[in-house]
Amino acid sequence: MILDKENFTFFDGAMGTMLQQHLTPGQPPEILNLTKPDVIIEVHRAYIQAGSDIITANTFGAIETKLKGTGYSVEEVVQAALANARQAAGDGPVALDMGPTGEFIEPLGDLSYEEVYSLYARQIKAALTQKIDLVLLETFFDLTEAKAAIEAVKNHCSLPVICTFTFQNKGKTLMGKDVQSVATSLEEWGVDAVGANCSLGPNEMLPIAESFVASTKLPILIQPNAGLPKLVNGETLYDISPEEFSTSIKDMAKLGIKWFGGCCGTTPDFIRAIKESLT
């Protein structure tokens, strides 16, 4: 079973963090799927060796709105990313990673709901030419955009769908929605699991995890950042160690949450630390 509801399941950590040294300023990390596939495969393998049960393909920003001007199509990037992930994972589970469009939907922005749906439909159709095991929609903050993504995925396949939102310190999304509103909506739209990722470190994410546990019976995935970011000499650094990270994750595990991974600033050492602390 891909999604084990009874036992701990470990996703991977940050991809972008691992790729910084290979990127030129402004270059989307997804382009490296084509220009430096060996680097991507090496990152996936490092997470697998650290204990990740499920790896996510390097497709977070592989959507038309973010690939404009790169010279690469959605299909090229998504298919290369999935081929790289599959080469690393072998028969192990691979998730298609889908993030926000980076633009606002009407009336706040210029994109219509139908246009957003089409963007995600193109992404999932490109992915279905490869073997994938589940879809991870992550770092969403707008319920309308998430609904379009979920609808696009579910209309084109029957794969399990996980959707995680990003919250601010006060426990609300950028659009002002609280955890209960997010969890209730996602459950109504038929996702298989919900959760939170990005923006906050594990300490700050604990109240959000508690709210998810109180708001839904669905499995919950928590993927915090490696603490809070600090800009030092032009470089973004994070303020907690893998050991501190795993200690905070243990507190969330006491709530009954079974699925964990890492977001910005985390590395294979963080995944190794949480797996060792929980198993």
N, C-alpha and C positions, 0 to 999 in steps of 0.2 A: 504493500500500500504506500503510495507516494506521500500522502499526508497522514502521518501517525498522530492520532489524537491522544494517545495514552502515554507515550514516552517522549522524552526530550528529543527535539529535532533542531539541528544547528544549521542555519543558513551561513552564507559567507559574510565578509566584511566589505569595506569600501573598495571599489575598483579605481575611482578617480585618484584617490590618495596614492595608490600603488603606481599610478601612471604619470604622475606629475613630472618626473625627470625626463620622460620621453616626449612630452608635449611642447609645442611652440605656443607662445601667448595667443589666446583666442581660438586655439584649435580644439574642436570637439574630441573628447577621448574615444568616441565610437569610431573615428576614422582609422585609429590604430588597428582595428580588426582587419583592415585591408593592407595598410602600409607596414605594420609590424605584428603580424599574427603570432609569431613566436613569443613575443612579449606578453600578449594576452593569454596565450595557452599556459605560459609559465606562472602567471598570476593565479589562474584557475587551479592549477596543480598545487600551488603553495597553499591555497585555502583547503583543498581536499586533504593534503597531508596534515594540515593543522586540525582537521576533524569536521569540516563542513560536510553535512549530509546532502545538501542541495546547493548547487551553484547557480548563480544568475548570470545570464549572458550579458555581454557589454553592449546593451541595447537601450539603456535608459533614455538617451536623447536621440535615438534613431527614428526620428519622426520628421516629416517634411519641413515643419516650421523651424527646426533647429539645424537641418542639413542644407538649407538654402545657401548657395554660394560656395559650397565645399567641392562641387564637382562630382559628388557621389549621390546615388539614388538611395531611397529607403530600402528598396529590395536588395541592392548590393551590400549595404551595411548590415542589415538584419541577417541575411543569409550567411555572410562571412562570420559574423559574431556567433551565430548558432553552430556553425561548422567548427569554429575554434573551441567553443564550450564543449561540444560533443567529443572532440578529439581528446580533451583533457579528462572528461568525465567517464568516457567509455559507456558502460551501461547504466551509470549512475544518473540520478535525476537532474535535469536541466530546466531552469525556469526562464521564460521570456520576460525580460524586465521592461516595463513601460512606465514612463514618467509623464509629467504634465507637458502641455504643448509649449509653455513659456509665454502664452498670450492669453488675454482675457476674453471671455465669451460676452456677447451682447447681454445687457446694455452697457456693461463696464468696458467692453472692448469691441473689436470689429468682427470677430468670428461668430458665426451663427452656430446653433447647436448641431445642425446638419453638417456643417463644415468640419466641426470637431469630430463628430461621429465618423466622417469619411477619412479623416487623418488616422484615427485609430484602426479603422477597418483596413486601410492600406497596410498598416504595420502588422496586424495579425495575419492577414492573407499572405504577406511576404514570409512570415514565420512558419506558416503551415506547410511550406514546401520542405521543411526540415522536421526532424523528430524532436519534439519538445514534450515535456511532461506536465507543466503547469504554467500559469501566467501570474506574474507578480506586478500589480499596479501599485506604485509606491510614490511617496512624497507629494501626494495630492493635498490640496487645501480648499478646493472648490467642489462642492457636491455635484453641481451640474456637470462639470467637466468629468468627474469620476463616473457619473451615470452614463455619459456618452461613451466613455471607454469600456465600461462594463457591458453595455448594450452591444457595442461593436464586437467585443470578444465572444460573448455568449451567442450572438447571432451567426457566428462563423465556426464555432467549435464547441465541444462539450468538455474541454479541459477544466481542471480545478482552477478557480480564480481567488487570489488573495488580494485584498486592497488595504493599504496602509496610508494613513494621513499624517501630516506633519502639524504639530501644535506649538503654540507659543507658551511662554512661562505660566500664563494665567489659565492654561488648559483649554484654550480656544484656538480655532484655526484663524488664518489671516482674514477669512471672511466672517469671523465671529461665531462660528458654530462650535458647540461643546461636544464632548465625547459621546454623550448619550444620543444627540441628534445624528452624529456621524454613524455610530454603530447601528442605530435603528434603521436609517436609510439604507446602509449597505446590506444589512440583513434582508430588508424588503426587496432589494434588487437581486438577491440570489447569489451573493458571493459565498465562498466556502470558508473564508477566514477573514478576520479584520485585524487592525493593529495600528501601531505608530512607528514612525522612523524619522530620523534627521532632526535638525533644529536644536535638540536638547541632549545633554548628557544623561547617563542612566539615573543619577540622583534626582535630576529635575523631571525625569520621565516617570518616576515611581507613582506620583498621584494620577497621572494619565492612565497608567497600567491598572491602577485600582479602579478607576472609573470604567474602563473597558470591562473588567471582570464583573462589575455591578450592572453593566448595561447589556450584556449579550451572553448567550450560551455557546456562540461560535468559538472555534479555536482562535487564539490571539497570538500574533507575531509582534515582537518588540525588537527594534533595531536602533538603538541610540547612537549618537555620536560619541567620540572618545572624549567626552567632557565638553567644555565650552571653548570656542575658538578664540585665539589671540593672534594679533598681527605683530610679528617680530621681524624687523628688517625686511619687510615686504613679503614675508612667508607666513602662511596660516599654520599655526601650531595649536595642538589641543592639550588640555591640562591634566589628564589622568592617565595612569599606567594601566596595562592589561590586568594587573592584580586588583587594582581599585575598581576597575570596570567589572570584573567577575564578582567581586563582593556585592556590588549593587545589583547585579543580575540575580544573584542568589535571593535577595530580598523580594524580587519580582516572582521568582520561582515559587516562593512560599505562598503566593496568592493563587497558585494552581496553573500559572502560565507555563506552557511547555515548549514554545518555539522562540528561539532567539538568534540574533545575528548582530551585525554592526553596520553603522553608516559612517559618515565622514570622519576621517582621522583614524579609523580602526584598520588593523592589519591582521595577517594570520596569527600573530602572537595573541591578539585579543580573542580570536575564536578558540585558539588552543586553551587559553586561560579559562574561558567560561565552560568549555567542555570538561576540563579537568575538575573544575569546582562543582559540577553538577552530576558527574557520572562516576 
